[in-house]
Amino acid sequence: MGAALAEDFKTLFFETRKQFLEDLESIPIANKAVRLRRLDRMANVAEDRGNLVLAADLGERAAKEVGGA
């Protein structure tokens, strides 16, 4: 579809795409520490509400996240 675009736009597209793909750290969920914090919060809420099955599942997910599963 973009074959007829001016070179300036093609260059801009490919530079922007490259930056987007390389800059995963700016996306919070791509950061392991963010994911672990979220899993921890969810597990605490699940346990406080008596949902031990969900809390255990979230603990397993956290272990997999850090490579301990």
PDB file of N, CA, C and O in Angstrom:
ATOM      1  N   MET A   1       0.807  -1.192   0.000  1.00  0.00           N
ATOM      2  CA  MET A   1       0.000   0.000   0.000  1.00  0.00           C
ATOM      3  C   MET A   1       0.853   1.260   0.000  1.00  0.00           C
ATOM      4  O   MET A   1       0.427   2.284  -0.535  1.00  0.00           O
ATOM      5  N   GLY A   2       2.021   1.214   0.574  1.00  0.00           N
ATOM      6  CA  GLY A   2       2.821   2.421   0.695  1.00  0.00           C
ATOM      7  C   GLY A   2       3.863   2.578  -0.393  1.00  0.00           C
ATOM      8  O   GLY A   2       4.781   3.386  -0.254  1.00  0.00           O
ATOM      9  N   ALA A   3       3.740   1.821  -1.475  1.00  0.00           N
ATOM     10  CA  ALA A   3       4.745   1.869  -2.534  1.00  0.00           C
ATOM     11  C   ALA A   3       4.855   3.242  -3.184  1.00  0.00           C
ATOM     12  O   ALA A   3       5.930   3.614  -3.656  1.00  0.00           O
ATOM     13  N   ALA A   4       3.774   3.994  -3.216  1.00  0.00           N
ATOM     14  CA  ALA A   4       3.788   5.293  -3.884  1.00  0.00           C
ATOM     15  C   ALA A   4       4.122   6.447  -2.938  1.00  0.00           C
ATOM     16  O   ALA A   4       4.094   7.609  -3.345  1.00  0.00           O
ATOM     17  N   LEU A   5       4.435   6.137  -1.693  1.00  0.00           N
ATOM     18  CA  LEU A   5       4.759   7.203  -0.740  1.00  0.00           C
ATOM     19  C   LEU A   5       6.099   7.851  -1.066  1.00  0.00           C
ATOM     20  O   LEU A   5       6.989   7.228  -1.644  1.00  0.00           O
ATOM     21  N   ALA A   6       6.216   9.104  -0.683  1.00  0.00           N
ATOM     22  CA  ALA A   6       7.483   9.810  -0.859  1.00  0.00           C
ATOM     23  C   ALA A   6       8.536   9.182   0.044  1.00  0.00           C
ATOM     24  O   ALA A   6       8.196   8.620   1.085  1.00  0.00           O
ATOM     25  N   GLU A   7       9.782   9.265  -0.329  1.00  0.00           N
ATOM     26  CA  GLU A   7      10.877   8.675   0.444  1.00  0.00           C
ATOM     27  C   GLU A   7      10.916   9.217   1.873  1.00  0.00           C
ATOM     28  O   GLU A   7      11.248   8.485   2.805  1.00  0.00           O
ATOM     29  N   ASP A   8      10.577  10.500   2.047  1.00  0.00           N
ATOM     30  CA  ASP A   8      10.569  11.085   3.393  1.00  0.00           C
ATOM     31  C   ASP A   8       9.619  10.326   4.312  1.00  0.00           C
ATOM     32  O   ASP A   8       9.950  10.045   5.463  1.00  0.00           O
ATOM     33  N   PHE A   9       8.436   9.997   3.796  1.00  0.00           N
ATOM     34  CA  PHE A   9       7.456   9.284   4.606  1.00  0.00           C
ATOM     35  C   PHE A   9       7.886   7.841   4.852  1.00  0.00           C
ATOM     36  O   PHE A   9       7.665   7.306   5.938  1.00  0.00           O
ATOM     37  N   LYS A  10       8.487   7.218   3.869  1.00  0.00           N
ATOM     38  CA  LYS A  10       8.989   5.849   4.057  1.00  0.00           C
ATOM     39  C   LYS A  10      10.075   5.825   5.121  1.00  0.00           C
ATOM     40  O   LYS A  10      10.088   4.957   5.993  1.00  0.00           O
ATOM     41  N   THR A  11      10.984   6.786   5.039  1.00  0.00           N
ATOM     42  CA  THR A  11      12.064   6.871   6.028  1.00  0.00           C
ATOM     43  C   THR A  11      11.495   7.105   7.420  1.00  0.00           C
ATOM     44  O   THR A  11      11.906   6.455   8.382  1.00  0.00           O
ATOM     45  N   LEU A  12      10.552   8.031   7.527  1.00  0.00           N
ATOM     46  CA  LEU A  12       9.917   8.308   8.813  1.00  0.00           C
ATOM     47  C   LEU A  12       9.237   7.061   9.361  1.00  0.00           C
ATOM     48  O   LEU A  12       9.354   6.762  10.550  1.00  0.00           O
ATOM     49  N   PHE A  13       8.533   6.336   8.510  1.00  0.00           N
ATOM     50  CA  PHE A  13       7.859   5.111   8.942  1.00  0.00           C
ATOM     51  C   PHE A  13       8.851   4.105   9.507  1.00  0.00           C
ATOM     52  O   PHE A  13       8.658   3.592  10.610  1.00  0.00           O
ATOM     53  N   PHE A  14       9.912   3.819   8.757  1.00  0.00           N
ATOM     54  CA  PHE A  14      10.851   2.791   9.192  1.00  0.00           C
ATOM     55  C   PHE A  14      11.643   3.214  10.435  1.00  0.00           C
ATOM     56  O   PHE A  14      11.958   2.368  11.272  1.00  0.00           O
ATOM     57  N   GLU A  15      11.963   4.478  10.571  1.00  0.00           N
ATOM     58  CA  GLU A  15      12.644   4.959  11.779  1.00  0.00           C
ATOM     59  C   GLU A  15      11.729   4.856  12.997  1.00  0.00           C
ATOM     60  O   GLU A  15      12.149   4.424  14.070  1.00  0.00           O
ATOM     61  N   THR A  16      10.467   5.260  12.811  1.00  0.00           N
ATOM     62  CA  THR A  16       9.504   5.195  13.912  1.00  0.00           C
ATOM     63  C   THR A  16       9.241   3.751  14.312  1.00  0.00           C
ATOM     64  O   THR A  16       9.156   3.439  15.499  1.00  0.00           O
ATOM     65  N   ARG A  17       9.113   2.876  13.332  1.00  0.00           N
ATOM     66  CA  ARG A  17       8.876   1.452  13.607  1.00  0.00           C
ATOM     67  C   ARG A  17      10.053   0.844  14.363  1.00  0.00           C
ATOM     68  O   ARG A  17       9.859   0.097  15.322  1.00  0.00           O
ATOM     69  N   LYS A  18      11.263   1.160  13.935  1.00  0.00           N
ATOM     70  CA  LYS A  18      12.455   0.628  14.603  1.00  0.00           C
ATOM     71  C   LYS A  18      12.513   1.105  16.052  1.00  0.00           C
ATOM     72  O   LYS A  18      12.791   0.313  16.952  1.00  0.00           O
ATOM     73  N   GLN A  19      12.255   2.383  16.284  1.00  0.00           N
ATOM     74  CA  GLN A  19      12.280   2.939  17.633  1.00  0.00           C
ATOM     75  C   GLN A  19      11.212   2.272  18.501  1.00  0.00           C
ATOM     76  O   GLN A  19      11.470   1.941  19.658  1.00  0.00           O
ATOM     77  N   PHE A  20      10.023   2.077  17.950  1.00  0.00           N
ATOM     78  CA  PHE A  20       8.944   1.440  18.690  1.00  0.00           C
ATOM     79  C   PHE A  20       9.328   0.024  19.113  1.00  0.00           C
ATOM     80  O   PHE A  20       9.100  -0.363  20.260  1.00  0.00           O
ATOM     81  N   LEU A  21       9.900  -0.741  18.208  1.00  0.00           N
ATOM     82  CA  LEU A  21      10.258  -2.124  18.506  1.00  0.00           C
ATOM     83  C   LEU A  21      11.422  -2.235  19.479  1.00  0.00           C
ATOM     84  O   LEU A  21      11.511  -3.211  20.224  1.00  0.00           O
ATOM     85  N   GLU A  22      12.311  -1.258  19.486  1.00  0.00           N
ATOM     86  CA  GLU A  22      13.476  -1.304  20.372  1.00  0.00           C
ATOM     87  C   GLU A  22      13.188  -0.730  21.752  1.00  0.00           C
ATOM     88  O   GLU A  22      13.917  -1.018  22.700  1.00  0.00           O
ATOM     89  N   ASP A  23      12.143   0.075  21.883  1.00  0.00           N
ATOM     90  CA  ASP A  23      11.892   0.793  23.130  1.00  0.00           C
ATOM     91  C   ASP A  23      10.806   0.126  23.963  1.00  0.00           C
ATOM     92  O   ASP A  23       9.836   0.774  24.357  1.00  0.00           O
ATOM     93  N   LEU A  24      10.964  -1.150  24.229  1.00  0.00           N
ATOM     94  CA  LEU A  24       9.961  -1.870  25.007  1.00  0.00           C
ATOM     95  C   LEU A  24       9.925  -1.436  26.467  1.00  0.00           C
ATOM     96  O   LEU A  24       8.894  -1.585  27.123  1.00  0.00           O
ATOM     97  N   GLU A  25      11.019  -0.906  26.986  1.00  0.00           N
ATOM     98  CA  GLU A  25      11.051  -0.490  28.384  1.00  0.00           C
ATOM     99  C   GLU A  25      10.094   0.653  28.677  1.00  0.00           C
ATOM    100  O   GLU A  25       9.722   0.860  29.832  1.00  0.00           O
ATOM    101  N   SER A  26       9.688   1.399  27.656  1.00  0.00           N
ATOM    102  CA  SER A  26       8.736   2.484  27.895  1.00  0.00           C
ATOM    103  C   SER A  26       7.317   1.958  28.059  1.00  0.00           C
ATOM    104  O   SER A  26       6.413   2.710  28.423  1.00  0.00           O
ATOM    105  N   ILE A  27       7.118   0.676  27.794  1.00  0.00           N
ATOM    106  CA  ILE A  27       5.806   0.049  27.972  1.00  0.00           C
ATOM    107  C   ILE A  27       5.857  -0.678  29.320  1.00  0.00           C
ATOM    108  O   ILE A  27       6.557  -1.682  29.450  1.00  0.00           O
ATOM    109  N   PRO A  28       5.131  -0.190  30.311  1.00  0.00           N
ATOM    110  CA  PRO A  28       5.270  -0.739  31.667  1.00  0.00           C
ATOM    111  C   PRO A  28       5.115  -2.256  31.761  1.00  0.00           C
ATOM    112  O   PRO A  28       5.892  -2.901  32.465  1.00  0.00           O
ATOM    113  N   ILE A  29       4.151  -2.834  31.085  1.00  0.00           N
ATOM    114  CA  ILE A  29       3.913  -4.269  31.214  1.00  0.00           C
ATOM    115  C   ILE A  29       5.057  -5.094  30.634  1.00  0.00           C
ATOM    116  O   ILE A  29       5.164  -6.287  30.917  1.00  0.00           O
ATOM    117  N   ALA A  30       5.907  -4.474  29.830  1.00  0.00           N
ATOM    118  CA  ALA A  30       7.052  -5.183  29.268  1.00  0.00           C
ATOM    119  C   ALA A  30       8.187  -5.314  30.282  1.00  0.00           C
ATOM    120  O   ALA A  30       9.160  -6.029  30.043  1.00  0.00           O
ATOM    121  N   ASN A  31       8.060  -4.626  31.406  1.00  0.00           N
ATOM    122  CA  ASN A  31       9.097  -4.639  32.437  1.00  0.00           C
ATOM    123  C   ASN A  31       8.772  -5.725  33.471  1.00  0.00           C
ATOM    124  O   ASN A  31       7.676  -5.749  34.032  1.00  0.00           O
ATOM    125  N   LYS A  32       9.724  -6.611  33.713  1.00  0.00           N
ATOM    126  CA  LYS A  32       9.512  -7.728  34.631  1.00  0.00           C
ATOM    127  C   LYS A  32       9.122  -7.268  36.028  1.00  0.00           C
ATOM    128  O   LYS A  32       8.238  -7.860  36.647  1.00  0.00           O
ATOM    129  N   ALA A  33       9.764  -6.228  36.530  1.00  0.00           N
ATOM    130  CA  ALA A  33       9.449  -5.746  37.875  1.00  0.00           C
ATOM    131  C   ALA A  33       8.002  -5.258  37.963  1.00  0.00           C
ATOM    132  O   ALA A  33       7.335  -5.480  38.973  1.00  0.00           O
ATOM    133  N   VAL A  34       7.524  -4.612  36.938  1.00  0.00           N
ATOM    134  CA  VAL A  34       6.131  -4.137  36.919  1.00  0.00           C
ATOM    135  C   VAL A  34       5.187  -5.327  36.938  1.00  0.00           C
ATOM    136  O   VAL A  34       4.204  -5.332  37.678  1.00  0.00           O
ATOM    137  N   ARG A  35       5.479  -6.326  36.134  1.00  0.00           N
ATOM    138  CA  ARG A  35       4.616  -7.511  36.094  1.00  0.00           C
ATOM    139  C   ARG A  35       4.595  -8.223  37.446  1.00  0.00           C
ATOM    140  O   ARG A  35       3.543  -8.674  37.898  1.00  0.00           O
ATOM    141  N   LEU A  36       5.756  -8.322  38.087  1.00  0.00           N
ATOM    142  CA  LEU A  36       5.810  -8.986  39.392  1.00  0.00           C
ATOM    143  C   LEU A  36       5.055  -8.204  40.455  1.00  0.00           C
ATOM    144  O   LEU A  36       4.369  -8.793  41.291  1.00  0.00           O
ATOM    145  N   ARG A  37       5.176  -6.869  40.430  1.00  0.00           N
ATOM    146  CA  ARG A  37       4.422  -6.052  41.388  1.00  0.00           C
ATOM    147  C   ARG A  37       2.918  -6.252  41.204  1.00  0.00           C
ATOM    148  O   ARG A  37       2.175  -6.375  42.178  1.00  0.00           O
ATOM    149  N   ARG A  38       2.480  -6.284  39.950  1.00  0.00           N
ATOM    150  CA  ARG A  38       1.050  -6.480  39.688  1.00  0.00           C
ATOM    151  C   ARG A  38       0.589  -7.855  40.157  1.00  0.00           C
ATOM    152  O   ARG A  38      -0.470  -7.987  40.770  1.00  0.00           O
ATOM    153  N   LEU A  39       1.379  -8.862  39.870  1.00  0.00           N
ATOM    154  CA  LEU A  39       1.023 -10.211  40.325  1.00  0.00           C
ATOM    155  C   LEU A  39       0.961 -10.261  41.849  1.00  0.00           C
ATOM    156  O   LEU A  39       0.069 -10.895  42.415  1.00  0.00           O
ATOM    157  N   ASP A  40       1.901  -9.598  42.513  1.00  0.00           N
ATOM    158  CA  ASP A  40       1.918  -9.575  43.973  1.00  0.00           C
ATOM    159  C   ASP A  40       0.666  -8.903  44.524  1.00  0.00           C
ATOM    160  O   ASP A  40       0.040  -9.411  45.454  1.00  0.00           O
ATOM    161  N   ARG A  41       0.302  -7.760  43.945  1.00  0.00           N
ATOM    162  CA  ARG A  41      -0.916  -7.063  44.404  1.00  0.00           C
ATOM    163  C   ARG A  41      -2.149  -7.942  44.202  1.00  0.00           C
ATOM    164  O   ARG A  41      -2.998  -8.053  45.086  1.00  0.00           O
ATOM    165  N   MET A  42      -2.233  -8.566  43.025  1.00  0.00           N
ATOM    166  CA  MET A  42      -3.386  -9.418  42.743  1.00  0.00           C
ATOM    167  C   MET A  42      -3.440 -10.614  43.699  1.00  0.00           C
ATOM    168  O   MET A  42      -4.513 -10.981  44.178  1.00  0.00           O
ATOM    169  N   ALA A  43      -2.290 -11.216  43.970  1.00  0.00           N
ATOM    170  CA  ALA A  43      -2.243 -12.372  44.875  1.00  0.00           C
ATOM    171  C   ALA A  43      -2.661 -11.962  46.284  1.00  0.00           C
ATOM    172  O   ALA A  43      -3.381 -12.702  46.955  1.00  0.00           O
ATOM    173  N   ASN A  44      -2.221 -10.796  46.735  1.00  0.00           N
ATOM    174  CA  ASN A  44      -2.609 -10.317  48.069  1.00  0.00           C
ATOM    175  C   ASN A  44      -4.108 -10.085  48.163  1.00  0.00           C
ATOM    176  O   ASN A  44      -4.731 -10.449  49.160  1.00  0.00           O
ATOM    177  N   VAL A  45      -4.688  -9.488  47.139  1.00  0.00           N
ATOM    178  CA  VAL A  45      -6.135  -9.252  47.124  1.00  0.00           C
ATOM    179  C   VAL A  45      -6.875 -10.585  47.107  1.00  0.00           C
ATOM    180  O   VAL A  45      -7.847 -10.767  47.839  1.00  0.00           O
ATOM    181  N   ALA A  46      -6.421 -11.504  46.281  1.00  0.00           N
ATOM    182  CA  ALA A  46      -7.075 -12.813  46.196  1.00  0.00           C
ATOM    183  C   ALA A  46      -7.024 -13.528  47.544  1.00  0.00           C
ATOM    184  O   ALA A  46      -8.014 -14.120  47.973  1.00  0.00           O
ATOM    185  N   GLU A  47      -5.882 -13.472  48.203  1.00  0.00           N
ATOM    186  CA  GLU A  47      -5.752 -14.136  49.501  1.00  0.00           C
ATOM    187  C   GLU A  47      -6.615 -13.452  50.561  1.00  0.00           C
ATOM    188  O   GLU A  47      -7.249 -14.124  51.374  1.00  0.00           O
ATOM    189  N   ASP A  48      -6.641 -12.124  50.555  1.00  0.00           N
ATOM    190  CA  ASP A  48      -7.482 -11.389  51.510  1.00  0.00           C
ATOM    191  C   ASP A  48      -8.956 -11.719  51.340  1.00  0.00           C
ATOM    192  O   ASP A  48      -9.715 -11.705  52.309  1.00  0.00           O
ATOM    193  N   ARG A  49      -9.360 -12.017  50.110  1.00  0.00           N
ATOM    194  CA  ARG A  49     -10.757 -12.349  49.826  1.00  0.00           C
ATOM    195  C   ARG A  49     -11.046 -13.840  49.976  1.00  0.00           C
ATOM    196  O   ARG A  49     -12.163 -14.294  49.731  1.00  0.00           O
ATOM    197  N   GLY A  50     -10.025 -14.593  50.382  1.00  0.00           N
ATOM    198  CA  GLY A  50     -10.217 -16.020  50.608  1.00  0.00           C
ATOM    199  C   GLY A  50     -10.140 -16.873  49.363  1.00  0.00           C
ATOM    200  O   GLY A  50     -10.485 -18.054  49.404  1.00  0.00           O
ATOM    201  N   ASN A  51      -9.699 -16.308  48.267  1.00  0.00           N
ATOM    202  CA  ASN A  51      -9.591 -17.062  47.021  1.00  0.00           C
ATOM    203  C   ASN A  51      -8.174 -17.646  46.929  1.00  0.00           C
ATOM    204  O   ASN A  51      -7.317 -17.135  46.209  1.00  0.00           O
ATOM    205  N   LEU A  52      -7.961 -18.716  47.670  1.00  0.00           N
ATOM    206  CA  LEU A  52      -6.631 -19.304  47.767  1.00  0.00           C
ATOM    207  C   LEU A  52      -6.197 -19.988  46.475  1.00  0.00           C
ATOM    208  O   LEU A  52      -5.002 -20.068  46.189  1.00  0.00           O
ATOM    209  N   VAL A  53      -7.147 -20.476  45.701  1.00  0.00           N
ATOM    210  CA  VAL A  53      -6.807 -21.107  44.420  1.00  0.00           C
ATOM    211  C   VAL A  53      -6.206 -20.061  43.482  1.00  0.00           C
ATOM    212  O   VAL A  53      -5.173 -20.299  42.857  1.00  0.00           O
ATOM    213  N   LEU A  54      -6.857 -18.904  43.389  1.00  0.00           N
ATOM    214  CA  LEU A  54      -6.328 -17.835  42.545  1.00  0.00           C
ATOM    215  C   LEU A  54      -4.998 -17.332  43.077  1.00  0.00           C
ATOM    216  O   LEU A  54      -4.079 -17.078  42.298  1.00  0.00           O
ATOM    217  N   ALA A  55      -4.880 -17.183  44.395  1.00  0.00           N
ATOM    218  CA  ALA A  55      -3.623 -16.716  44.990  1.00  0.00           C
ATOM    219  C   ALA A  55      -2.487 -17.683  44.657  1.00  0.00           C
ATOM    220  O   ALA A  55      -1.378 -17.250  44.344  1.00  0.00           O
ATOM    221  N   ALA A  56      -2.754 -18.978  44.723  1.00  0.00           N
ATOM    222  CA  ALA A  56      -1.745 -19.975  44.386  1.00  0.00           C
ATOM    223  C   ALA A  56      -1.376 -19.901  42.908  1.00  0.00           C
ATOM    224  O   ALA A  56      -0.204 -20.016  42.549  1.00  0.00           O
ATOM    225  N   ASP A  57      -2.375 -19.710  42.056  1.00  0.00           N
ATOM    226  CA  ASP A  57      -2.120 -19.584  40.619  1.00  0.00           C
ATOM    227  C   ASP A  57      -1.249 -18.361  40.330  1.00  0.00           C
ATOM    228  O   ASP A  57      -0.323 -18.433  39.521  1.00  0.00           O
ATOM    229  N   LEU A  58      -1.539 -17.265  40.976  1.00  0.00           N
ATOM    230  CA  LEU A  58      -0.744 -16.053  40.776  1.00  0.00           C
ATOM    231  C   LEU A  58       0.688 -16.238  41.295  1.00  0.00           C
ATOM    232  O   LEU A  58       1.638 -15.721  40.707  1.00  0.00           O
ATOM    233  N   GLY A  59       0.831 -16.969  42.383  1.00  0.00           N
ATOM    234  CA  GLY A  59       2.173 -17.281  42.882  1.00  0.00           C
ATOM    235  C   GLY A  59       2.958 -18.121  41.881  1.00  0.00           C
ATOM    236  O   GLY A  59       4.158 -17.925  41.690  1.00  0.00           O
ATOM    237  N   GLU A  60       2.264 -19.056  41.251  1.00  0.00           N
ATOM    238  CA  GLU A  60       2.910 -19.880  40.219  1.00  0.00           C
ATOM    239  C   GLU A  60       3.323 -19.024  39.024  1.00  0.00           C
ATOM    240  O   GLU A  60       4.409 -19.205  38.474  1.00  0.00           O
ATOM    241  N   ARG A  61       2.467 -18.105  38.629  1.00  0.00           N
ATOM    242  CA  ARG A  61       2.801 -17.201  37.520  1.00  0.00           C
ATOM    243  C   ARG A  61       4.021 -16.348  37.856  1.00  0.00           C
ATOM    244  O   ARG A  61       4.879 -16.114  37.005  1.00  0.00           O
ATOM    245  N   ALA A  62       4.090 -15.885  39.108  1.00  0.00           N
ATOM    246  CA  ALA A  62       5.244 -15.086  39.516  1.00  0.00           C
ATOM    247  C   ALA A  62       6.521 -15.912  39.469  1.00  0.00           C
ATOM    248  O   ALA A  62       7.569 -15.425  39.044  1.00  0.00           O
ATOM    249  N   ALA A  63       6.428 -17.164  39.908  1.00  0.00           N
ATOM    250  CA  ALA A  63       7.594 -18.049  39.867  1.00  0.00           C
ATOM    251  C   ALA A  63       8.058 -18.271  38.423  1.00  0.00           C
ATOM    252  O   ALA A  63       9.256 -18.286  38.143  1.00  0.00           O
ATOM    253  N   LYS A  64       7.115 -18.439  37.532  1.00  0.00           N
ATOM    254  CA  LYS A  64       7.469 -18.603  36.116  1.00  0.00           C
ATOM    255  C   LYS A  64       8.118 -17.338  35.569  1.00  0.00           C
ATOM    256  O   LYS A  64       9.031 -17.402  34.745  1.00  0.00           O
ATOM    257  N   GLU A  65       7.642 -16.197  36.032  1.00  0.00           N
ATOM    258  CA  GLU A  65       8.168 -14.915  35.580  1.00  0.00           C
ATOM    259  C   GLU A  65       9.655 -14.768  35.917  1.00  0.00           C
ATOM    260  O   GLU A  65      10.431 -14.217  35.136  1.00  0.00           O
ATOM    261  N   VAL A  66      10.030 -15.264  37.078  1.00  0.00           N
ATOM    262  CA  VAL A  66      11.437 -15.123  37.484  1.00  0.00           C
ATOM    263  C   VAL A  66      12.256 -16.371  37.153  1.00  0.00           C
ATOM    264  O   VAL A  66      13.443 -16.449  37.472  1.00  0.00           O
ATOM    265  N   GLY A  67      11.613 -17.336  36.514  1.00  0.00           N
ATOM    266  CA  GLY A  67      12.336 -18.532  36.078  1.00  0.00           C
ATOM    267  C   GLY A  67      12.454 -19.602  37.121  1.00  0.00           C
ATOM    268  O   GLY A  67      13.296 -20.491  36.998  1.00  0.00           O
ATOM    269  N   GLY A  68      11.627 -19.545  38.156  1.00  0.00           N
ATOM    270  CA  GLY A  68      11.722 -20.520  39.227  1.00  0.00           C
ATOM    271  C   GLY A  68      10.662 -21.593  39.162  1.00  0.00           C
ATOM    272  O   GLY A  68      10.421 -22.278  40.156  1.00  0.00           O
ATOM    273  N   ALA A  69      10.021 -21.757  38.020  1.00  0.00           N
ATOM    274  CA  ALA A  69       8.950 -22.758  37.930  1.00  0.00           C
ATOM    275  C   ALA A  69       9.456 -24.011  37.278  1.00  0.00           C
ATOM    276  O   ALA A  69       8.702 -24.970  37.113  1.00  0.00           O
TER     277      ALA A  69
END
